[in-house]
Amino acid sequence: MRLPFIKMHGLGNDFIVLDGREQSLPEMTGTTARALADRREGIGCDQVIVLEPSDTADFRMRIFNSDGSEVGACGNASRAVALLHGVPAQVETGGGVIALEPATQGASVDMGAPRFDWDAIPLAYPMDTGAMPVGWDALEAPMAVNVGNPHVVFFVEDANAVDLSAIGPVIETDPLFPQAINVNVASLAGENHLNLHVWERGAGLTRACGTGACATAVAAMAKGIVQSPVRVSLPGGDLEIAWQKGGTIRMTGPATEAFRGSFEWDDFA
């Protein structure tokens, strides 16, 4: 079976989108997602995005990391899908229903409300998620936030000076995090402006992570470091994050369609 795909990216965080909203697709597996994501022998991407019909929203979005694991949210992919869909939509994800709205050269996404309880992250045992009494080398006392998927956020003097490629996988797979964790290292770059680097679980060091930007901005606002809206600068570019305590997170930023193609399903199944 030959299937069409759409290659898209948000700030360099790239996706293979398979659109099954109006045509039936074979069931995606971790094995197939991993093969498609391979940059040498597949199409190549950070995440495989599968769009399907939904009983509770306009459509459903499933997200597979490059290692084949399925996750509940992806902010950059949400903006890409909003661009593809072309009109406002309610979208079912593993992390809950989100609202997409296309904007000039990108999209605005209501990512839902952040969660801070230890068992909502989740952590292996109870602790204060606002300043966790744990550390890895020089990274200490992170804040934990779930924004559809789990994140820890470290605030440091200079995010560029942290070797996240070395420490990121150690924190990601620590037994404290039973579902693994996304690791964010941020520093203040100016008034209401953060510099951010992200080690993404199941994908590694990434040029941009939308949920990481959301989690980091929320953590910084909760700690009084910045005020809404917040500009978050990642290696791939900037996002704007707005949030008020008790409300939902609004993420705004660019998205791009790179090209379209097709592949033989059996070559990757």
C-alpha distance (Angstrom), angle and dihedral (degrees) to the residues before:
residue distance angle dihedral
M1 . . .
R2 3.80 . .
L3 3.81 114.3 .
P4 3.82 130.4 -169.4
F5 3.80 121.1 -128.8
I6 3.80 136.6 -171.7
K7 3.81 119.8 -141.6
M8 3.82 111.6 -147.9
H9 3.78 138.5 160.7
G10 3.77 141.7 -165.0
L11 3.81 111.7 -150.2
G12 3.81 89.6 -25.7
N13 3.82 94.9 -49.4
D14 3.81 96.0 124.1
F15 3.80 135.1 -153.2
I16 3.76 143.6 -171.3
V17 3.81 105.9 -140.3
L18 3.82 119.1 -157.4
D19 3.79 110.1 -167.6
G20 3.81 111.9 -148.9
R21 3.79 97.5 155.5
E22 3.80 92.9 109.9
Q23 3.80 103.1 13.6
S24 3.78 129.0 51.4
L25 3.80 116.8 -107.5
P26 3.80 128.8 -162.6
E27 3.81 113.4 -101.8
M28 3.79 109.7 -83.5
T29 3.80 115.5 -128.6
G30 3.76 132.3 -172.1
T31 3.80 89.6 -110.7
T32 3.81 93.3 55.8
A33 3.81 93.3 43.0
R34 3.80 90.9 51.3
A35 3.82 91.6 49.2
L36 3.82 93.2 48.4
A37 3.81 91.1 47.9
D38 3.81 94.0 52.5
R39 3.82 107.0 114.8
R40 3.81 94.9 -152.7
E41 3.79 103.9 39.1
G42 3.81 102.4 18.7
I43 3.80 137.0 42.0
G44 3.79 92.3 -80.6
C45 3.80 130.5 -129.2
D46 3.79 146.7 141.0
Q47 3.83 92.9 -118.2
V48 3.80 138.3 13.5
I49 3.81 111.2 -139.3
V50 3.80 120.3 -158.2
L51 3.81 119.0 -167.1
E52 3.81 116.5 -157.5
P53 3.83 139.5 165.0
S54 3.80 116.4 -82.8
D55 3.80 134.1 -154.2
T56 3.81 92.8 -154.0
A57 3.82 104.8 37.7
D58 3.81 141.8 19.8
F59 3.79 89.3 -81.3
R60 3.79 142.1 -26.9
M61 3.81 127.7 -107.1
R62 3.81 120.5 -156.6
I63 3.81 119.4 -168.0
F64 3.81 126.3 -154.8
N65 3.80 121.3 -175.2
S66 3.79 120.6 -137.9
D67 3.81 90.1 -98.3
G68 3.83 89.8 59.3
S69 3.81 97.1 -105.4
E70 3.81 117.4 135.6
V71 3.81 117.0 -131.5
G72 3.79 135.6 -172.3
A73 3.80 104.4 -123.8
C74 3.80 144.6 19.4
G75 3.79 118.6 178.5
N76 3.80 97.5 -166.2
A77 3.80 91.7 48.4
S78 3.80 89.5 49.3
R79 3.80 90.3 58.6
A80 3.81 90.7 46.7
V81 3.80 91.3 51.1
A82 3.82 90.3 47.9
L83 3.80 88.7 54.9
L84 3.81 90.4 48.9
H85 3.83 94.1 47.0
G86 3.80 92.4 48.8
V87 3.82 99.6 -156.2
P88 3.83 134.5 60.5
A89 3.81 113.3 -75.3
Q90 3.77 144.7 173.6
V91 3.80 109.1 -127.4
E92 3.79 128.8 -163.7
T93 3.81 114.3 -137.7
G94 3.78 134.6 168.8
G95 3.80 87.3 -101.9
G96 3.82 95.4 50.8
V97 3.79 138.5 -81.6
I98 3.81 115.4 -41.8
A99 3.81 130.9 -172.2
L100 3.81 120.8 -127.2
E101 3.80 127.2 -163.6
P102 3.82 124.4 178.2
A103 3.80 116.2 -129.3
T104 3.79 135.4 179.0
Q105 3.84 107.0 -55.9
G106 3.77 91.7 -12.9
A107 3.78 143.4 5.7
S108 3.77 148.2 -87.8
V109 3.79 117.9 -128.2
D110 3.80 130.8 -166.1
M111 3.80 99.3 -145.4
G112 3.80 95.9 -172.6
A113 3.80 128.2 -117.6
P114 3.82 121.7 -39.2
R115 3.79 119.4 -119.2
F116 3.79 124.3 -143.3
D117 3.84 106.6 174.8
W118 3.81 112.5 117.2
D119 3.82 92.8 -123.0
A120 3.83 91.4 49.5
I121 3.82 92.7 57.7
P122 3.09 84.8 38.8
L123 3.81 114.5 -123.6
A124 3.78 125.1 177.1
Y125 3.82 92.3 -116.9
P126 3.83 139.0 4.9
M127 3.81 120.7 -73.6
D128 3.79 141.3 137.8
T129 3.81 105.1 -75.0
G130 3.81 92.2 -166.4
A131 3.81 92.5 69.3
M132 3.79 108.4 4.5
P133 3.85 111.7 -150.9
V134 3.82 92.2 -129.7
G135 3.79 137.5 92.5
W136 3.78 145.2 -176.6
D137 3.81 114.8 -150.1
A138 3.82 106.2 -52.5
L139 3.83 93.8 -14.0
E140 3.78 108.2 94.8
A141 3.82 143.4 162.9
P142 3.81 99.7 12.7
M143 3.79 125.4 -176.2
A144 3.81 117.6 -122.1
V145 3.81 121.8 -143.6
N146 3.80 132.5 170.8
V147 3.82 112.8 -149.4
G148 3.81 96.4 167.5
N149 3.78 89.0 -51.2
P150 3.82 130.0 36.4
H151 3.81 125.5 -89.1
V152 3.79 139.2 174.8
V153 3.79 116.9 -156.4
F154 3.80 125.2 -155.7
F155 3.81 120.3 -167.4
V156 3.81 112.9 -151.8
E157 3.81 138.3 167.0
D158 3.81 93.6 -106.4
A159 3.81 120.8 12.2
N160 3.81 90.5 -168.6
A161 3.81 90.7 63.2
V162 3.84 95.0 59.8
D163 3.82 116.6 96.4
L164 3.79 93.7 -138.2
S165 3.82 92.5 169.0
A166 3.81 87.8 66.6
I167 3.81 103.1 38.7
G168 3.83 98.0 30.7
P169 3.82 97.8 75.6
V170 3.82 91.0 45.5
I171 3.81 92.0 56.1
E172 3.82 93.6 38.9
T173 3.81 92.2 60.1
D174 3.82 99.6 35.9
P175 3.85 111.5 132.8
L176 3.82 88.0 -122.2
F177 3.82 86.1 77.5
P178 3.83 109.8 57.1
Q179 3.83 92.0 -173.7
A180 3.84 93.4 37.8
I181 3.81 119.8 -111.9
N182 3.79 144.2 -113.9
V183 3.82 111.4 -121.7
N184 3.81 121.5 -143.5
V185 3.81 126.2 -173.9
A186 3.80 115.2 -171.4
S187 3.78 140.8 173.1
L188 3.78 133.3 -171.8
A189 3.83 109.8 -97.6
G190 3.81 98.0 176.9
E191 3.78 141.5 -43.7
N192 3.83 107.1 -24.5
H193 3.82 88.1 -13.3
L194 3.82 126.0 118.4
N195 3.80 132.4 -170.1
L196 3.82 110.3 -145.3
H197 3.80 140.2 -172.3
V198 3.81 121.3 -175.4
W199 3.78 135.0 -159.5
E200 3.81 102.0 -159.9
R201 3.80 118.4 -151.4
G202 3.77 110.6 -116.0
A203 3.82 92.6 9.7
G204 3.81 108.3 51.4
L205 3.79 129.2 -147.0
T206 3.79 107.3 4.2
R207 3.80 136.1 -167.7
A208 3.80 89.8 -132.6
C209 3.80 139.4 2.9
G210 3.80 118.2 -171.0
T211 3.79 96.6 -165.2
G212 3.81 88.8 45.1
A213 3.80 89.7 55.0
C214 3.82 89.5 49.0
A215 3.81 94.1 47.9
T216 3.80 92.9 45.7
A217 3.80 94.8 47.1
V218 3.80 91.4 47.7
A219 3.81 91.2 48.7
A220 3.81 91.1 49.3
M221 3.80 92.0 48.1
A222 3.81 91.7 47.2
K223 3.82 89.5 52.6
G224 3.81 92.7 47.2
I225 3.82 93.9 -116.2
V226 3.82 92.7 123.9
Q227 3.79 139.6 4.8
S228 3.80 129.9 -129.4
P229 2.98 129.4 -55.8
V230 3.80 98.5 45.2
R231 3.78 128.2 -168.9
V232 3.80 110.6 -141.5
S233 3.81 116.6 -164.6
L234 3.81 116.9 -157.5
P235 3.82 127.7 175.0
G236 3.82 88.7 -95.8
G237 3.82 97.0 48.0
D238 3.81 143.9 -78.2
L239 3.79 135.8 -44.7
E240 3.81 130.0 -172.1
I241 3.80 116.8 -135.8
A242 3.80 123.6 -169.5
W243 3.81 124.8 -173.6
Q244 3.78 139.4 153.2
K245 3.79 122.7 -162.7
G246 3.80 109.8 -88.2
G247 3.81 92.6 17.2
T248 3.77 138.5 92.4
I249 3.80 128.6 -87.0
R250 3.80 119.9 -105.8
M251 3.82 115.9 -159.2
T252 3.81 121.6 -171.3
G253 3.78 127.4 -176.3
P254 3.80 148.7 112.8
A255 3.80 130.8 -60.2
T256 3.79 130.8 -177.5
E257 3.79 139.0 -161.7
A258 3.81 108.0 -138.8
F259 3.82 104.3 -177.5
R260 3.81 145.8 -43.3
G261 3.78 130.8 -121.8
S262 3.79 144.4 142.3
F263 3.80 139.0 -117.9
E264 3.79 141.0 -169.1
W265 3.79 108.9 -101.0
D266 3.80 93.4 -149.7
D267 3.82 90.4 58.6
F268 3.81 89.3 66.1
A269 3.82 104.5 27.7
